[in-house]
Amino acid sequence: MLDDKLLEPLKNGHLMIRPRVKDTAKELCEQLVEIYMAKKTRKLSPQ
């Protein structure tokens, strides 16, 4: 869901972290986006 271009600084080595940590950070970001979108959808839908 997250565009890899958002994580380009990680790939370019601007943040000195290991690839495994980078993958974990990407997964966490994707989960945050999913949670945000789910909450946003719930707010928009009439109850």
C-alpha positions in Angstrom: 0.0 0.0 0.0 2.8 2.4 0.8 4.7 3.7 -2.2 8.4 2.6 -2.0 9.4 6.1 -3.1 8.4 7.3 0.4 11.0 5.0 1.8 13.7 6.1 -0.7 15.8 7.8 2.0 16.1 4.5 3.8 17.3 2.8 0.6 19.8 5.6 -0.1 21.4 5.1 3.3 20.5 8.5 4.8 19.2 6.6 7.8 21.9 4.1 8.9 19.7 1.1 9.9 19.9 -2.5 8.9 17.7 -3.9 6.1 15.7 -6.0 8.6 14.9 -3.0 10.6 14.0 -1.1 7.4 11.5 -3.9 6.5 10.0 -3.7 10.0 9.6 0.0 9.7 7.9 -0.3 6.3 5.5 -2.9 7.7 4.7 -0.7 10.7 4.1 2.3 8.4 1.8 0.2 6.2 -0.1 -1.0 9.3 -0.5 2.6 10.5 -1.9 3.6 7.0 -4.4 0.7 7.2 -5.5 1.7 10.7 -5.8 5.4 9.6 -7.8 4.5 6.5 -10.1 2.2 8.5 -10.8 4.9 11.1 -11.3 7.5 8.4 -13.8 5.2 6.6 -15.7 4.6 9.9 -16.0 8.3 10.5 -17.3 8.9 7.0 -19.9 6.1 7.0 -23.3 7.1 8.5 -24.1 5.1 11.7 
